[in-house]
Amino acid sequence: MQKTMKKYFPIFVGPTLLAFIIAFAIPFIMGLYLSFCKFTTVTDATFVGWNNYLKMVQDKDFVHALLFTIAFTVVSMITINVFSFLIALGLTRGIKGTNLFRTTFFMPNLIGGIVLGYIWQLIINGILLSSGVTITTNPKYGFWGLVVLMNWQLIGYMMIIYIAGIQNISGDLIEAAKIDGATNFQILKKITIPLVMPSFTICLFLTLTNSFKLFDQNLALTAGNPAKQTEMLALNIFNTFYGRVGYEGVGQAKAVIFFVMVAVIALVQLVLTRRKEVEN
């Protein structure tokens, strides 16, 4: 068996590995190099050292976008996971029409980000216009509008993951706890949550990375207005690279820092939550 696997290993792995090198590894290395260059196309790049990174640090819009994105990510992670876990608990109690509720909650995840952004822009502006304002009148409206949009899109998806985790808990454990006189809250705290930690690990990772990388919803809902006060990191990088002549290298430097930041934070989150996982 092992000889057969070794024989056909290159045949099956080769195409995937080649695609990975061409589509990811080479562009990533080129992007890393270009972050140290001034360029308009990849053929006229001139090495300028750390100049692009210095300009990035001095860019007040980038700093504000970073802080705005962090705040948005923290709020979204908490609200999405709390609501999706509570809904998952409710839908694993044998309620009639559970499958219909699951389908309904999951459907927003199937809508594209740009479409979703415009839909919620119409909804929120329709509500705010009664007070004579729009979502871009005040940065607070844009912030909470993005939070609501993100929750509406991802709660159903995370709910499915939590439902799978809850249903994987042995019924004997729950029954034994009830026989011993444990209350519903004690069962939730001492059995359900610890045993669903693998689901928490996955959901926290997904909500963290999706919140940090949010672009199309941000573009469609507020486009960074008013005055770039609701501009998130991905949109700021896009506007720098394509909207400012001569700043392509700075945009590339921002993209590199963005990648490193998301990767480090996501890995730290994975390590911390996996330590709390217990076997069923």
C-alpha positions in Angstrom: 0.0 0.0 0.0 2.8 2.4 1.0 4.7 1.6 -2.2 1.6 2.3 -4.3 1.1 5.6 -2.5 4.7 6.7 -3.0 4.4 5.7 -6.7 1.3 7.8 -7.4 2.0 10.6 -4.9 3.7 13.0 -7.4 0.8 12.5 -9.9 -1.9 13.6 -7.5 0.1 16.2 -5.5 2.0 17.7 -8.5 -0.9 19.6 -10.1 -2.1 21.0 -6.8 1.4 22.0 -5.7 2.1 23.6 -9.1 -1.1 25.6 -8.9 -0.2 26.7 -5.3 3.2 27.9 -6.4 1.9 29.8 -9.4 -1.2 31.2 -7.8 0.0 32.0 -4.3 3.7 31.5 -3.6 5.2 33.4 -6.5 2.7 36.4 -6.3 3.2 36.5 -2.5 7.0 36.7 -2.9 6.7 39.3 -5.7 4.3 41.3 -3.5 6.7 41.2 -0.6 9.4 42.5 -2.8 7.2 45.2 -4.4 6.4 46.5 -0.9 9.9 47.8 -0.8 9.7 49.4 -4.3 8.2 52.4 -6.0 6.3 51.3 -9.1 3.4 51.7 -11.4 3.7 48.2 -13.0 5.8 45.2 -12.0 8.3 46.0 -14.8 9.4 49.5 -13.6 9.8 48.8 -9.9 12.6 50.8 -8.2 13.8 49.7 -4.8 13.3 52.3 -2.1 13.8 50.3 1.1 11.6 51.0 4.0 10.2 54.2 2.5 6.8 52.7 1.8 6.4 51.4 5.3 7.4 54.8 6.7 4.7 56.5 4.6 2.2 53.8 5.8 2.9 54.6 9.4 2.5 58.3 8.8 -0.8 57.8 7.0 -3.5 58.9 9.5 -6.2 57.3 7.3 -4.5 53.9 7.6 -4.2 54.2 11.4 -7.8 55.2 11.7 -8.8 52.3 9.4 -6.8 49.9 11.6 -8.5 51.1 14.8 -11.9 51.1 13.2 -11.4 47.5 11.9 -10.2 46.2 15.3 -13.2 47.7 17.0 -15.5 46.3 14.4 -13.9 42.9 14.6 -14.2 42.7 18.4 -17.9 43.7 18.5 -18.7 41.4 15.5 -16.9 38.4 17.0 -18.8 38.8 20.3 -22.3 39.4 18.9 -22.1 36.9 16.1 -20.9 34.0 18.3 -23.2 34.8 21.2 -26.4 35.1 19.1 -25.5 32.1 16.9 -24.7 29.9 19.9 -28.0 30.9 21.6 -30.0 30.2 18.5 -28.2 26.8 18.1 -29.2 26.0 21.7 -32.8 26.8 20.9 -32.9 24.8 17.7 -31.6 21.7 19.4 -34.4 21.5 21.9 -36.8 19.7 19.6 -38.8 22.7 18.6 -41.3 22.2 15.8 -40.2 23.6 12.4 -36.5 23.4 13.3 -35.4 22.6 9.8 -37.3 25.6 8.4 -35.7 27.9 11.0 -32.2 26.6 10.2 -32.7 27.1 6.5 -34.1 30.6 7.0 -31.2 31.7 9.3 -28.6 30.2 6.9 -30.0 31.9 3.7 -28.4 35.4 4.2 -25.0 33.7 4.0 -25.8 32.8 0.3 -26.1 36.5 -0.7 -23.1 38.2 -2.2 -21.4 40.9 -0.2 -22.0 43.8 -2.7 -25.7 42.9 -3.0 -26.0 42.6 0.8 -24.3 46.0 1.3 -26.8 47.7 -1.0 -29.8 45.9 0.5 -28.9 47.0 4.0 -28.0 50.5 2.8 -31.6 50.9 1.5 -33.0 49.4 4.8 -30.9 51.5 7.1 -31.4 54.7 5.1 -35.1 54.1 5.0 -35.1 54.0 8.8 -32.8 56.9 9.3 -34.4 59.2 6.8 -37.4 59.7 9.2 -34.9 61.6 11.3 -33.4 63.5 8.4 -30.1 61.6 8.3 -28.4 58.8 6.4 -26.0 56.1 7.2 -23.1 58.3 6.1 -24.1 61.3 8.2 -22.4 60.0 11.3 -19.6 57.4 11.6 -21.5 55.7 14.4 -24.3 54.9 12.0 -21.9 53.3 9.5 -20.1 51.3 12.3 -23.3 49.8 13.7 -24.7 49.3 10.2 -21.7 47.2 9.3 -22.1 45.3 12.6 -25.7 44.5 11.9 -24.9 43.5 8.3 -22.1 41.2 9.4 -24.3 39.6 12.0 -27.2 39.1 9.6 -24.9 37.4 7.1 -22.8 35.1 9.4 -25.1 34.2 12.3 -26.8 31.4 10.3 -23.5 30.0 9.1 -22.0 29.9 12.6 -25.3 28.5 14.0 -24.9 25.4 11.8 -21.5 24.8 13.2 -22.7 25.2 16.8 -25.6 22.9 16.1 -23.2 20.2 14.9 -21.1 20.6 18.0 -24.1 20.5 20.4 -25.6 17.4 18.7 -22.2 15.7 19.0 -22.5 15.8 22.9 -23.3 12.4 24.3 -26.9 12.2 25.7 -25.7 10.0 28.5 -23.6 12.9 30.0 -26.6 15.2 30.0 -28.9 12.5 31.5 -26.3 11.7 34.2 -26.0 15.4 35.1 -29.8 15.7 35.4 -30.0 12.6 37.6 -27.3 14.2 39.9 -29.5 17.3 40.2 -27.7 19.7 37.9 -29.6 22.7 36.7 -29.9 23.7 33.1 -27.4 26.5 33.7 -24.9 24.1 35.3 -25.3 21.7 32.4 -24.7 24.6 30.0 -21.6 25.9 31.9 -20.0 22.6 32.9 -20.9 20.3 30.0 -22.2 22.0 26.9 -19.8 24.9 26.5 -16.6 22.9 27.3 -17.6 20.1 24.9 -18.5 22.6 22.1 -15.2 24.4 22.4 -14.0 22.9 19.0 -17.0 24.6 17.4 -16.1 27.9 19.2 -12.5 27.6 17.8 -13.8 27.3 14.3 -16.4 30.0 14.6 -14.1 32.5 16.3 -11.5 31.9 13.6 -14.0 32.4 10.8 -15.6 35.5 12.3 -12.2 37.0 13.1 -10.8 36.6 9.7 -14.0 37.5 7.8 -14.4 40.7 9.9 -10.8 41.8 9.4 -11.0 41.1 5.6 -14.3 42.8 5.1 -14.3 44.7 1.8 -17.2 44.5 -0.5 -19.8 45.0 2.2 -17.9 48.1 3.4 -17.6 49.4 -0.1 -21.3 49.0 -0.9 -22.7 50.1 2.5 -20.7 53.3 3.3 -17.7 53.4 0.9 -15.8 54.7 3.9 -17.9 57.8 4.2 -18.2 60.2 5.9 -14.6 61.5 5.1 -13.1 57.9 5.4 -14.3 57.6 9.0 -15.9 54.2 8.2 -13.1 53.0 6.0 -11.8 49.5 7.0 -8.4 48.2 6.3 -9.2 46.3 3.1 -10.9 49.3 1.6 -8.1 51.6 2.7 -5.6 49.4 0.9 -7.7 49.3 -2.2 -8.1 53.1 -2.2 -4.4 53.6 -1.6 -3.3 51.2 -4.4 -5.8 52.3 -7.1 -6.8 55.8 -5.9 -3.5 57.5 -5.3 -1.0 57.9 -8.1 2.6 57.0 -7.0 1.3 55.2 -3.9 1.2 51.7 -5.3 4.2 50.6 -3.2 2.6 52.0 -0.1 -0.6 50.1 -0.9 1.5 47.0 -1.3 3.2 47.6 2.0 -0.1 48.0 3.7 -1.3 44.7 2.2 1.8 42.9 3.5 1.3 44.2 7.0 -2.4 43.4 6.7 -1.6 39.8 5.8 0.9 39.4 8.7 -1.5 40.9 11.2 -4.4 38.8 10.3 -2.3 35.6 10.2 -0.7 36.3 13.6 -4.0 37.2 15.4 -5.8 34.2 13.9 -3.0 31.8 14.9 -2.9 33.2 18.5 -6.7 32.8 18.7 -6.5 29.2 17.4 -3.8 28.3 20.0 -5.7 29.9 22.9 -9.0 28.3 22.1 -7.6 24.9 21.3 -6.1 24.7 24.8 -9.5 24.9 26.3 -10.9 22.0 24.2 -11.9 18.8 26.0 -12.7 15.4 24.6 -16.3 14.3 24.4 
